Amino acid sequence: MASQTAGHGQANGQAFAGKFRTYEDDRNAPSQETLYTTSNGVPIPHPYETQRVGSNGPLLLQDFHLIDLISHFDRERIPERVVHAKGSGAHGTFKCTKPMDDLCIANVFAKAGNECPVTVRFSTVGGESGSHDCARDPRGFSVKFRTEEGNWDMVANNTPVFFLRDPAKFPHFIHTQKRDPATHLTHSDDSTMFWDYLSQNPESVHQLMILMGDRGIPDGYRFMHGYSGHTFKLVNKAGDWVYAQMHMKSKQGTKFITQEDSANYSPDYSQKDLFGAIEKGDCPSWSVEFQTMTAKEAEELWEKQKINVFDLTHVWPHKQFPLREVGEFTLNENAKNYFAEIEQVAFNPAHMPPGIEPSADPVLQSRLFSYPDAHRHRVGVNYQQLPVNSSRASHRVANFQRDGNMAFFNQGSRPNYLSSIEPISFRERAVDLDKVHGQFINDAVTFLSEIKPEDFNAPRALWEKVFDDKAKARFISNISGHMSTCRYPEFIKRQIAIFREVSDDLATRLEKATGIKGYEGIANMRFNGTHNGMASDPKLRYANGMSGKVSSSAHDNNGAPIKGTHKDESIDHAGTNGTRVNGASTNGANGH
């Protein structure tokens, strides 16, 4: 049988003599069609053989096969993701079902029936690569749409908000989700860092309530929704634009796992569930839907309701801004090689086709830089040449990026500059970026957000209108259990004070569960992470004990678009009134 296998591999190779094999050829070839060789293609009779001085002597340095094998083995790992290290993924297809060409010129939304391949990666956030799939943690939900106009990466989560709205906080926050630098313990044994950070940054309370509620442990990846969280801009053929947030709604519905039951699941439960479902043909799918609003509506939303479209801790009310469905995607193909197709897949929120643009959301703006920067470090400067990351556009992709580590496609002998001898082709601009992004004329300022009464409106609605009695009981149990490993009661007292601004009922229940009496609200508290716009004493307003005498990084609008922010020509165009044609979905109170 061994000789037959070797012979088959050799015979099969005759047609490829002197030629390069393609990625697809290698990916789909069974072992029976291969021949064992060194990395440079030289056949070797047995993978376990070594060269040595006699049968009982030392090894020989000339044994390239052994040296090559061990040296490559020593380098098999690339740095794991600093965030979202543990994940699963699959491939599938997006299909446009209800065109949105009135609001967006992106070809993928232009016509019912338009399709494109997708790769999706789900993940936990804080844990390392070997952590438990059923940890209480937000879930990453990233989709790579390989459109005819280039790749579009939607880098989302399974929650509509996040813990922060100031981008410089992100590394600090993520550090608190990792192991303690001294004890090297996780939150299961030491949650001190977690509660220290949250009790100093009260804008995190909305996401915290979602995390400690039933959605904190979804039942695998198939039974959860996805949310952009960030605000983007959609641009139509007239050059007019609207603000937009994207939702991906699970067609399987949503399910959750309780804290008590989570210990009964395997560490790789979500991976096993997703892979197994697709393997047996039970392919999961999600609808793709958008909330949209005009620039004028965004200004009025802040003026009248104090909801900031640039704030990652705020949600848009669904009754005012109902969801509009545009399509759906289905995952129907598992990865054949996890490392090549899931570990190396790289999502970048800056990857947007014409018709989709970023807003001034500061955390989004920071991520536009951070994600590709991380990929260049973790995978390499040419990470987009890897098959799983490369585009599948109808045009031949060309640019003037050259060389660097592992340059597989280095664009041949074509000039590496803008040449008149061998000119490259160009396409006319589809979007007037001056019009879409040109409304900002202002002084340079320092900025740090400020906690205000409106930051507690959505969390209060979550507690009072969404959580039923059993959900409230589970929430108190989950959060008090997590607090039990915090070494400093002061942090719990502060956190209870923050919860008291949401609901006195919530705070009282938590005091009873923890045995710790919290402070009476945040009016007499100073925070090291945010300005306190609810402080009773002006001396307590500024973060970190700053006086604000020279200049203050606090601003009355808290970073929101106010009246006059947008130019007149963009204020009321591409109106969503009359285009919200596919029905509303309240999905709970105030966008939850």
N, C-alpha and C positions, 0 to 999 in steps of 0.2 A: 504493500500500500504506500510505503514511504517513497519508493522509487517511482511509482505512478504519479504521486503528487508532485515530485520534483520535475519529472518529465513534462507534466501538464503545465507547470509554471513556466518552464523553458519554452515550450511550444507556443504558449499563449503570448510570450514576449516577443516572438519573431516579428509580428506586425508592428511592434513599437520600437524596433531596433533603430537607434539614432534619432529618436524623437522624444520630446518631453511628454510625460503623462499629465493629464489634467487632474484637478482636485476631485471632480466628480468621479472620474475613473477610479482613483484611489479609494474614495469614500465608499463606493459601492462594490468593490471587489471582495469576494470571499477569500478566506485563507487558502482554499484549495487551488486558487489561481495565482498564488505567490510563491516565490523562491527565497529561502533564507540567505541573507547577505550581510556584509558590513554596511555601515552608513554610506559608503562610497560605491555600493553596488557590487562588491566582489562576493561571489558565492562561498559559503562556509559549510562544511559537512555536518557540524553539530554545534549548537549554541553553548554547550557546557564545557567544551574542550579548552585547555590552556596549554601554553608552551612553558616548559621548565627545564632545568638542567638535570637530566635523568628523571626517573620516575619518582624520586624522593628528594629532589633538589629545589632550590629557589626558582621563582618565576623569572621569565625573560622580559625585559622592557620592550623588546621588539614585537611582542605579541599585541599587535594593533587591535585585533578583535576584542581582547579583554580590556585593554586600556580605553578603547572607544566606548565599550559597553558601560564600564564603571564611570567614566568621566561624564557621559550623558546622563546616567542615573543620578549623579550628584547634582545635576542642574535641572531636574525634572519639574521643580516647582517655581512658579513665578510668584511675586508678592500677592497675597490675597487682598481683596478689596478692603480698604480701611472701614468702609461702611457697606452693608449689604453683602457680606462675605458668603453667607450660607444661602444658596439659591437653587432653583430648578427652572427648567425652561422647555420650550417646544416650538415647532414651526407650524405655520398654517397660512390662511388666506383671508385678507380683508375684502369685503364686497360692499360697494356703495349701493344702498337700497333707496335712499331718498335724497336726491341731489341738493347741494347747498350752494350752487353756483351764483345765487343772488347775493351771497355774503362772502364767498371765498373763491378765488381763481385757481386754487390748487386742483390739478387735473384729477386727482384721486376722488374728489367730491363733485366733479363736473357732470357726471352722467350716471344714471342708474345702471348697474351692471359692471361698472369699472371695478377692476380687481387689482390687487397687488399682493405679493408674498409678504408674510410677517414672521418675525421671530420675537417671542415673548420670554422675558425672564422675570420670575417671581423670586422674592427673597424675604428673609427677616432683615432687621436693620442693625442692631447692636452687636449680635453674637459673632464669634469667629466661625471659620468654615466648618468646624466639627460640632457646632452647637445644636441644640434641640430645635426641631421644626415647630414644636408646640410651645415655644417660649411666648410669654406675654410681651408683645413687641409689635410695632407697626410692620406692615408688609410692603416691600417694594413691588412695583407693577410697571415694568418697562416694556415698551413695544417699539420694534424697529419696522416701520412701514417702508418697503422697498418700492417706491413709486417710480413712475416713468421720468419724473423730474429730479430724481435723486432720493437719498434716504431721508426719511423724517422719523426722528426718535422722540417718542413721548415718554418722558421719564417721570413716572407717577408713583403714587402710594395707594394703599387701600383705605386711606382716611382723607377727608376733604380739606383738612387743616394740618398744621405741624406745630411743634413746640416753640417756634421762634419766628420772628419777622425781621430781625437785624442780622445780616449775613455774617458779621464777625463773631457772632455767638456760636456758629455751627461747630467749629473744632472744639470749643470748650464743652458744649453740650455732649458731643459724641464721646469725648474723653470720659464723661461721667457715666456713659453707658457701657464702658469697657471695665476691665478688671482694675481693682484698686492698685495703685503703683507700689504700695508697701505690702499689703496682705496678699495681693494677687487673687483676691476673691471676687466673684460675681455678685450680683444683687441677691441671689438666693441666700447668700451667707452674710453679705454686707452691702446694704443699700444706702449707706451714708452719703456718698457723693451724689447720688441721684436726687435725694431729698434736699441736700444742700443747694444744688443748682435750681431746682424747681421752686423752692421757697424764696429764692432771690430773684426769680424771673416769672412773675405771676401771669404774664400773657400766655404761658404754657398751659393754663388750667383747662382750656377747651380741649386740646389734644389729650391732656392727661385724663380727662373724664371719658373720652372715647377709648383710650388705652386700657383703663381699669374697668371699663364696662364690658358688655358681652362681645363687642367686636375686637377686643384685645387679643383673643386667640381664635382666629377663623378656622373652620374645619377644612384644612388643606387650602390649596390655592384656587380650586374650581368654584368654591362657594363664597366668593368675596367680590366686591366692586372695586373699580379703580378710579382715581380722581387726579386730574392735573394739579389741583391745589393752587397752582400759579395762574395768573391771568395772562392770556396771550392776546394778540390782535389778529383778526381775520380781515383780509383785504379783498374787495371785489373788483370786477373788470373796470369799473368807473374810477377806481383808485380810492374809494371811500372805505372806511374801516369801522369795525366794532370791537369792543372788548369781548373776550370769550374765555370760558372755562370748559374743559372737556371731562366727560364722565364715561366710564366703561362699566356697563351694568351686566352683571352675571345673569345669563339666561337659565342657569341652574338654580337661581335663588341664592340666598345667603344662609349659612349655618355657622354655629360657633361651638367651641369646646369649653366647658367650665374649667376653672382652675383645679378643682378637685379631680376631675376626670382626665386632665391633661397628662398626668403621670402614667396613665394606662396606655399611652400611645408610644410607638417606637420613635427614636430620635430622628429618623428619616421618613416620618409618616407622610408629609406633604409631597416629597419626591416620589415615594412609592405610589401614592394615590393618583397623582397626575400621570405618571408614566403608565401605570396599569390601566387607567381609564382609556387613554389614547390607544394603548396596545390592543384592547378588546373592542375598539370601535365606538366607545362612549365619549365622543369628542366634545370637549367643552367649548362654549362660545359666549361672546359678550357683544352687546349692542354698543355702538359709539354714538354719543349724544353730546350736544353743546348747550350751554347757557350763554346768551349774548346780551350785551347792552351797549347803547351808544355812549359817546363821551359825555353828552349832556346828562344822561341817566346816571353815569358814574359820579358826576359832580353833585347831582341832587341826592344820590344815595348817601353820600357823606353829609351833606348839609342837613338833610331831614332825618336820617336814621343812624348816622355815625357808623356806617359800614364802609370800610376802606377796600377798594378792589385791588390795591397793591399790598394788602396785608394777608400773609399766609396763615394767620390765626382766625380770619373772618370767613364766613360763608355767605353766598348770595341767596336770598330768599327765593325758594322755588315758585311760590305763587306769583311773585312779581316777574321772575325771570325763569319761565318754565323750560324744561329740557326739550330740545329739538333733535330727533334721531336723524342720523345721516347714513349709518351703515352698521355692519357687524363683522366680527372676525371669528374664525373657528380654528382651533388648534387640532390638527389631524396627523401630525408627524412627529415622532420622538427623535431626539438627537441620536445619531449613530455613534458619535464619539463625544462624550460629555465635555471633555477639556476643550476640544477644538471648537465646539458649537455653542457651549453655554458658559464655560469658564472664561473663554477668550472673547465672547461677545461684548461689545463696548457701546454703551448708549450715551448720547451727547445731546442735551436739550438745545444746543446751538444748531443742531442739524434740522433745518426747516426748509421745505420747498417754497417757491413763490406763492404768496397768498397767506402765509402764516408767519407772523412776526412776534418778537418779544414785547412785553409791556415794560413799564418802569418799575415793576415789582423788584425790590432790591435783592431779595434772596434768589429770585430767578436770574437776575443780572449776574450775581456772583457765581451761580452754578454754570452759566454759559462759559465761564473760564475754567472753573474747577474740574468739571468732568473730563474734558479732553486733556487737561493737564495731568490728571490722574492716570488716564489711559496711556499717555506717552511714557510715563514713568513705569507703570505696571506691566504693560504689554510691549511697548516700544513705539518709537516715533512713526513707524510705518504700520501701525495697528489697523488702519483702514484698508490695507492691502490683503489682510486675511480674508478668506472667502466669506466667513460669517458676517464680516463687517462691510464688505465691499458693496457698492451700489449695483443695481441691475437696470440702469437707465438704457433707453434705446440708443442714445448717442454714445460715441466713444469718449470716455472721460479723459481729460488732459489738463495739466497745470504745469507750474514751474517748480514744484517740490521735487527734489532729487536726493538720492543717496541716503545716508543714515543707516542704522543697523537693520539688517534683514530687508533690504530693498528688493523685493521679488519682481515687481513690475517697475522698472526704472525709465520707462517711456522711450526705450530704444535710442536711436541716434538723433531723435528730434531735438531741436534747440532748447536749451534750458533757460532761455530768456525770450523776451518778446521780439521775435525776429521778423524782418521784412523779406528775408531770403526764403524761408519756409514758414509762411504765416499760418497761425492757428485761427480757427473759426470762432466767431462770437455770436451770441444771441442777444437780441434787443432786450433791454430791461423790461420786466413785466410789472414791477411795482415801483411807484414813485416814493422812494424812501424819505425824501425831503418832506413830503406831505404826511407820511405815516408817522414819522418820528420827529418832525420839525417844530413841535409846539413848545419845546423847552428852551426858554431864554430866562436865565436867573443868575443870582450870585452863587458862588460856591459856598457851601455851609458844612459844618459838622453836624451829624445827626445821630441821635439815639432815641428809640421810641419811648413813649410814656404810657404807663398804665392808666386807663380812664374807665369811668363807669360802664361805657358801652362794651368794653371787653368782656363783661360778665353776662351780657344779654343772651348770647347764643348758648353758653354753658348752662345758664338758668333754664332756658327752654328745653335743653336736653334732659335736665333733671326733672323738671315739672311736667313736661308734655310728652316726652319720648320714653323715658324709663318707667315701666310699671312697677308695682310693689316688689315683685320678685327680682326684677332687674336691679332695683335700688339695693335690695338686701345683698345680692351678689356683688354689687359694686363696693359696698362698705366692707364686705368680707375680703374681697380682693385687695383693696387698698390698705386696709389695716394689717393684713397679713404681710404685705410688702414692707410696710413701715416697721414691722416688728424687728427687722434686722438693722435698723438705723441706730447708730451708736450715740447720737446727740438728740435728746428730746427737744431742744430748742428749734431744730428744723421742723419737727412735727407741729410744734406750737405755731410756727409761722405759716405752715401749709394749711393748717386748720383755719387760720385767720383768712387766708385767701379763699378757701372754700366757703367761709361765712359770707363773703361778698356774693357768692353764687346763690347760696340758700342757707339760712340758719338751721333748717331741718337737717340738711346734709352735714353741716359742721357738728351739730349736737349728736347725731348718730355716730360720727367718727370719734368724737371725744369719748363716748360710751364704749366704743369698740377698742380703742387704744388705751383708755385709762389716762389720757393726757388732756389737760385743759388748754385749749388754744386761746390765742389772743382775740380781742373783740374787733375784728376787722383790720384793715390795713391803714387806717387814717393816721395812726401813730407809729408807722413803720417806715424805715428807710431800706431801699434795696440796693445791692451792689451791682445788679445787672440792668436795671431799668429805672427811669425817672418815675416818681410817684405823683401822678396828677391828682390823686385823691388824698394827699397828705393834709392834715389839719394845720401843721406848722410849716411855713415856707422853707425852713431850714432842713426839713426832711424830704423835700421834693427831689433834689438832684441826686443822681446815682453816685455811689462811692464816696459820699460826703462832699462832693464838689459844691462850691458856693455859687457858681454861675455869674460871678462878678465881672469877669473878663468877657466871657461869651458862654452861652448855654447851648447845648446840643439838643435841647427840648424845643419842639415847635408845635404851635397850636393845632395844626392840621394833622399832626402825627404821621406825616408822609402821604396823606390821602390827596387825590386830585380835588382841588377846590374850584369854586366858580372863577373863571378866567384862566384856568390852567391850560385849556385847549384853545387852539385858534378857532375863529368863527367858522371857517370852511369845513372843519372836521366835527363841530359840536353836535350836529343833528343829522348827519348823512348816514347812509347805510342803516337806517333805522330798523330796529327789530320789530316795531309795531307792524302787524300785518305779515310778518315773516315767521312768526312763531306758529307754524301751521300744523305741527305734528303732535299737538296736545301737550298738556302740562302733567308733571309728576311731582306731587308735593313731597313724597318720600319722607314724611315726618315733619316736625316743626322746624321752621326757619332754616330749611335746607338740609336737615339731618336725615 
